[in-house]
Amino acid sequence: MHETPFPVHEKGDFQYNDEGPSDSPLPPIVLLHGMLGDLSNWVDTVEELSESGYRVIAPIIPIYDFPISDTGVPRLTRYVYEFVEAMALDSTILVGNSLGGHIALLYTLEYPDLVDALVLSGSSGIYEATMGSSFFKRQDREFIRERTEMTFYDPKFATEELVDEMFEIVNDRPRALRLLKIARSADEETVTEQLSELEMETLLIWGRDDIITPPEVAEEFRDRMPNAELHFIDKCGHAPMIEHPGPFNELTLDFLSELAETQHVTSPSGP
């Protein structure tokens, strides 16, 4: 995992960041990273939201830790439930990117009373252009670089460090097999027909140039979810919170402020 400026706490088998005041007017905001992500994806968001007066919790999702037979999106969803239970959180606002968004959706469908609101970005669950089995079979570094660059509009974000990390993963058979199993599980665990059941306020933040979950996926989420609003960020790929953290955080803070207003509580960022 890449280092973050925030301490990593441990509770039982769980590792996580926990920043911001415990008396936030809204439920804690739980950030869920994607399949190839980690806590470093959320550094700017954790800082901005916690400094604005919200409690922000980001667990490490153990992509590689379960037996291969138990590896998949349902098991990761159960892990998030176990984490929320261990943290004694009565309710949450879930923020998920990519696979993290998919986990948030399955969690919310199973435990709707435990989720106040959703923020989804580049979420799988309807359709995702996965890396495919070739990604995990070809040990060609330039091929891995090209696939890594697909995540971003600006290829500068596919750093040498990130490409090296992906290259190491595909050459590690146990990890590569788990990633492939999760990718297949994500394809199978679609939620398209269930989205109309999710009536909580939902913010969709999408990269206009996302080629993994293209803009039409975001539009389908918006059209199928009863209380969803969609905002695109230009010149942005699959990970807006990394590529354009300023606009991502601003949209999220505006959404939280409106949510506080509808729930008749005082937003920490204003009256």
C-alpha positions in Angstrom: 0.0 0.0 0.0 1.2 3.5 -0.8 1.9 5.7 2.2 -0.7 8.3 3.3 -0.2 11.2 5.7 -2.9 9.8 7.9 -2.4 7.1 10.6 -3.6 3.6 9.8 -5.6 2.3 12.7 -6.3 -1.4 13.5 -9.4 -2.9 15.0 -9.4 -6.7 14.9 -8.7 -7.7 11.4 -9.5 -4.3 10.0 -7.1 -1.5 8.9 -8.4 2.0 8.2 -8.0 5.8 8.3 -10.4 7.7 10.5 -10.2 11.4 10.4 -12.5 14.3 11.4 -14.7 15.0 14.3 -16.7 12.3 16.0 -19.7 14.6 16.4 -20.2 15.4 12.7 -23.8 16.3 12.0 -24.1 13.7 9.3 -23.3 10.0 9.5 -19.7 9.0 9.0 -18.5 9.0 5.4 -17.0 5.7 4.4 -14.7 5.7 1.4 -14.4 2.5 -0.7 -11.5 2.2 -3.1 -11.4 0.1 -6.3 -9.9 -3.2 -7.2 -6.4 -1.9 -7.9 -6.7 1.0 -5.4 -5.7 1.6 -1.8 -6.0 4.3 0.8 -3.7 6.7 -1.1 -6.5 7.1 -3.7 -8.4 9.1 -1.1 -5.8 11.4 0.5 -7.1 14.6 -0.9 -10.7 13.7 -0.2 -10.0 12.6 3.4 -8.2 15.8 4.0 -10.8 18.1 2.4 -13.9 16.4 4.0 -12.4 16.0 7.4 -11.2 19.6 7.5 -14.7 20.7 6.5 -16.1 19.1 9.7 -17.1 15.6 8.6 -15.9 12.3 10.0 -14.3 10.3 7.2 -13.4 6.6 7.4 -11.5 4.7 4.7 -11.0 1.0 5.2 -8.4 -1.1 3.4 -10.4 -3.6 1.3 -8.5 -6.9 1.4 -8.6 -7.8 -2.3 -6.1 -10.6 -2.0 -6.8 -12.0 1.5 -9.6 -14.4 1.0 -9.4 -18.1 -0.2 -9.8 -18.2 -3.9 -13.1 -20.1 -3.5 -14.5 -17.2 -1.4 -13.0 -14.3 -3.5 -15.5 -12.1 -5.2 -17.7 -9.0 -4.9 -20.2 -10.6 -2.4 -17.4 -11.5 0.0 -15.9 -8.0 -0.2 -19.4 -6.6 0.4 -19.7 -8.8 3.5 -16.3 -7.6 4.7 -17.5 -3.9 4.5 -20.6 -4.9 6.6 -18.4 -6.6 9.1 -16.2 -3.5 9.2 -19.2 -1.2 9.8 -20.4 -3.5 12.5 -17.0 -3.6 14.2 -16.9 0.2 14.1 -20.4 0.4 15.7 -21.7 2.7 13.0 -25.5 3.0 13.0 -25.5 4.6 9.6 -23.1 5.7 6.9 -22.7 7.7 3.7 -20.9 5.4 1.3 -18.5 6.8 -1.3 -17.2 4.3 -3.8 -15.0 4.4 -6.9 -15.1 1.6 -9.5 -15.3 -1.7 -7.6 -15.8 0.3 -4.4 -18.9 1.7 -6.0 -20.2 -1.8 -6.8 -19.6 -2.9 -3.2 -21.4 0.2 -2.0 -24.4 -0.7 -4.2 -24.6 -4.3 -3.2 -24.2 -3.3 0.5 -27.0 -0.7 0.2 -29.3 -3.2 -1.5 -28.8 -5.6 1.3 -28.8 -3.1 4.2 -30.8 0.0 3.0 -31.5 1.1 6.5 -27.8 1.5 7.2 -27.1 3.9 4.3 -28.1 7.6 4.4 -26.7 8.5 1.0 -24.4 7.4 -1.8 -21.6 9.0 -3.8 -20.6 6.8 -6.8 -17.8 7.4 -9.2 -16.9 5.2 -12.2 -18.9 2.4 -10.5 -19.2 -1.0 -11.9 -22.5 -2.8 -11.4 -24.1 -2.1 -14.8 -21.2 -2.4 -17.2 -17.5 -2.2 -17.0 -14.8 -2.7 -19.7 -12.7 -5.0 -17.6 -9.0 -5.6 -18.2 -9.8 -9.1 -19.5 -7.9 -12.3 -18.9 -5.1 -11.1 -21.3 -4.1 -8.5 -18.7 -3.3 -11.3 -16.2 -1.6 -13.6 -18.7 0.8 -11.2 -20.6 3.9 -10.4 -18.8 4.8 -7.6 -21.2 5.5 -4.4 -19.4 4.5 -2.0 -22.2 1.1 -3.8 -22.5 0.7 -3.4 -18.7 1.5 0.3 -19.1 -1.1 0.8 -21.8 -3.8 -0.9 -19.8 -2.8 1.1 -16.7 -3.0 4.4 -18.7 -6.6 3.5 -19.7 -7.6 4.4 -16.1 -6.8 8.1 -16.7 -7.4 10.9 -19.2 -3.9 12.2 -18.6 -1.3 9.3 -18.9 1.0 11.1 -16.5 -1.0 9.6 -13.6 0.1 6.1 -14.8 3.4 6.6 -13.0 6.4 4.3 -13.3 5.7 3.2 -9.7 2.1 2.3 -10.6 3.1 0.4 -13.7 5.7 -1.5 -11.7 3.1 -2.3 -9.1 0.7 -3.7 -11.8 3.5 -5.6 -13.4 4.4 -7.2 -10.1 0.8 -8.2 -9.5 0.3 -9.9 -12.9 3.5 -11.9 -12.2 2.2 -13.0 -8.8 -0.1 -15.9 -9.6 -2.2 -15.9 -6.4 -2.9 -12.2 -6.6 -3.5 -12.3 -10.4 -6.0 -15.2 -9.9 -7.9 -13.2 -7.3 -8.1 -10.1 -9.4 -9.4 -12.2 -12.3 -12.0 -13.9 -10.1 -13.2 -10.5 -8.8 -13.4 -9.1 -12.3 -15.6 -12.0 -13.3 -17.6 -11.7 -10.2 -18.3 -8.0 -10.9 -19.6 -9.0 -14.4 -21.9 -11.5 -12.8 -23.2 -9.4 -9.9 -24.9 -6.7 -11.9 -27.5 -4.5 -10.1 -29.1 -2.9 -13.1 -32.6 -4.1 -12.5 -32.5 -3.4 -8.7 -31.3 0.3 -8.9 -34.9 1.6 -8.7 -35.0 0.2 -5.1 -32.3 2.6 -4.0 -34.3 5.7 -3.0 -31.6 7.5 -0.9 -30.0 10.7 -2.3 -27.2 9.7 -4.6 -24.4 11.8 -6.2 -22.8 10.4 -9.4 -19.4 12.0 -10.2 -18.1 10.7 -13.5 -15.1 11.4 -15.7 -16.3 12.6 -19.1 -13.5 10.6 -20.7 -13.9 7.4 -18.6 -13.4 4.5 -21.0 -13.8 1.8 -18.4 -17.3 2.8 -17.3 -18.2 5.2 -20.1 -20.5 8.2 -19.7 -23.5 6.3 -20.9 -23.1 4.0 -17.8 -23.3 7.1 -15.6 -26.5 8.2 -17.4 -28.1 4.8 -16.9 -27.3 5.0 -13.2 -28.9 8.4 -13.1 -32.0 7.3 -15.1 -32.6 4.2 -13.0 -32.0 5.6 -9.5 -35.0 7.6 -8.2 -32.9 10.3 -6.4 -29.7 10.5 -8.3 -27.9 13.6 -9.7 -25.1 13.3 -12.2 -22.1 15.6 -12.7 -19.3 15.1 -15.3 -15.8 16.3 -14.9 -14.1 17.1 -18.2 -10.7 15.7 -19.2 -11.1 13.1 -16.6 -11.0 9.3 -16.7 -12.0 6.5 -14.3 -10.7 8.0 -11.0 -11.8 11.6 -10.6 -10.7 11.7 -6.9 -7.2 11.2 -8.1 -7.1 13.0 -11.4 -9.3 16.0 -10.4 -9.6 16.0 -6.6 -10.6 19.7 -6.4 -13.8 19.4 -8.5 -14.6 15.9 -7.0 -14.3 17.2 -3.4 -16.3 20.4 -4.2 -19.2 18.4 -5.7 -19.1 16.0 -2.7 -19.1 18.9 -0.2 -22.0 20.6 -2.0 -23.9 17.4 -1.9 -23.2 16.9 1.8 -24.3 20.4 2.6 -27.6 19.9 0.8 -28.1 16.6 2.5 -27.6 18.2 5.9 -30.2 20.9 5.0 -32.8 18.3 4.0 -32.1 16.4 7.3 -32.5 19.7 9.2 -29.0 19.6 10.7 -26.4 22.3 10.6 -23.7 21.7 7.9 -20.2 22.1 9.4 -19.3 24.2 6.3 -22.1 26.7 6.7 -25.5 27.5 8.2 
